[in-house]
């Protein structure tokens, strides 16, 4: 099971690393995901000026572009 989890996280890293996001408290500041911390459910993000923000909770981030996904066995 651990191997499957690692594989899923690797796919998630590939999909989401480098995505443009913003913090809900600063919607005009575009950031880029640098690292995804799966177990902590946080991301490390970087501003255009190079400023890093470490351990930002996922609940405080939103994708700049709409991201659509569907969970398997869930109706569309």
C-alpha contacts under 8 A as a table, 3 or more apart, distances in Angstrom:
res1	aa1	res2	aa2	distance
1	X	4	X	5.21
1	X	5	X	6.36
2	X	5	X	5.08
2	X	6	X	6.20
3	X	6	X	5.10
3	X	7	X	6.20
4	X	7	X	5.05
4	X	8	X	6.21
5	X	8	X	5.12
5	X	9	X	6.17
6	X	9	X	5.08
6	X	10	X	6.14
7	X	10	X	5.07
7	X	11	X	6.34
8	X	11	X	5.13
8	X	12	X	6.15
9	X	12	X	4.86
9	X	13	X	6.01
9	X	38	X	7.45
10	X	13	X	5.02
10	X	14	X	6.27
11	X	14	X	5.08
11	X	15	X	6.20
12	X	15	X	5.02
12	X	16	X	5.93
12	X	17	X	7.94
13	X	16	X	5.41
13	X	17	X	5.33
13	X	35	X	7.78
13	X	36	X	6.67
14	X	17	X	5.88
16	X	19	X	5.39
16	X	33	X	7.22
17	X	32	X	7.84
17	X	33	X	5.27
17	X	34	X	5.77
17	X	35	X	6.40
17	X	36	X	7.12
18	X	32	X	5.35
18	X	33	X	4.86
18	X	34	X	6.02
19	X	32	X	5.48
19	X	33	X	5.50
19	X	63	X	7.40
20	X	30	X	6.49
20	X	31	X	5.58
20	X	32	X	4.64
20	X	33	X	6.65
20	X	63	X	6.12
20	X	64	X	5.62
20	X	65	X	7.46
21	X	30	X	5.98
21	X	31	X	5.18
21	X	32	X	5.97
21	X	33	X	7.10
21	X	61	X	6.42
21	X	62	X	5.44
21	X	63	X	4.29
21	X	64	X	4.99
22	X	26	X	6.71
22	X	27	X	5.53
22	X	28	X	7.35
22	X	29	X	6.05
22	X	30	X	5.20
22	X	31	X	5.58
22	X	61	X	5.65
22	X	62	X	5.53
22	X	63	X	6.50
22	X	64	X	6.55
23	X	26	X	5.23
23	X	27	X	5.91
23	X	29	X	7.54
23	X	60	X	5.55
23	X	61	X	4.60
23	X	62	X	6.42
24	X	27	X	5.55
24	X	60	X	5.54
24	X	61	X	5.90
24	X	62	X	6.72
25	X	60	X	7.68
26	X	29	X	5.73
27	X	30	X	7.43
29	X	47	X	7.38
30	X	47	X	6.46
30	X	48	X	7.18
30	X	64	X	7.69
31	X	45	X	6.06
31	X	46	X	5.33
31	X	47	X	4.56
31	X	48	X	6.61
32	X	45	X	5.37
32	X	46	X	5.24
32	X	47	X	6.53
32	X	48	X	7.94
33	X	36	X	7.35
33	X	43	X	6.65
33	X	44	X	6.11
33	X	45	X	4.42
33	X	46	X	6.49
34	X	43	X	7.38
34	X	44	X	5.55
34	X	45	X	5.25
34	X	46	X	6.65
35	X	43	X	5.64
35	X	44	X	5.03
35	X	45	X	7.03
36	X	41	X	7.75
36	X	42	X	6.38
36	X	43	X	4.51
36	X	44	X	6.46
37	X	40	X	5.59
37	X	41	X	5.75
37	X	42	X	5.17
37	X	43	X	5.52
37	X	44	X	7.65
37	X	55	X	7.58
38	X	41	X	4.98
38	X	42	X	6.78
41	X	57	X	6.18
41	X	58	X	6.05
42	X	55	X	5.01
42	X	56	X	5.08
42	X	57	X	4.26
42	X	58	X	5.25
43	X	54	X	6.78
43	X	55	X	5.31
43	X	56	X	5.28
43	X	57	X	6.56
43	X	58	X	6.79
44	X	52	X	7.16
44	X	53	X	5.66
44	X	54	X	4.37
44	X	55	X	5.36
44	X	56	X	6.22
45	X	52	X	5.85
45	X	53	X	5.26
45	X	54	X	6.53
45	X	56	X	7.55
46	X	50	X	5.92
46	X	51	X	5.61
46	X	52	X	4.47
46	X	53	X	6.15
47	X	50	X	5.31
47	X	51	X	5.20
47	X	52	X	6.45
48	X	51	X	7.33
53	X	56	X	6.71
56	X	60	X	6.82
56	X	61	X	7.50
57	X	60	X	5.47
57	X	61	X	7.00
58	X	61	X	5.22
58	X	62	X	7.86
59	X	62	X	7.88
63	X	66	X	6.42
63	X	67	X	7.11
70	X	74	X	6.88
70	X	76	X	6.79
71	X	74	X	5.54
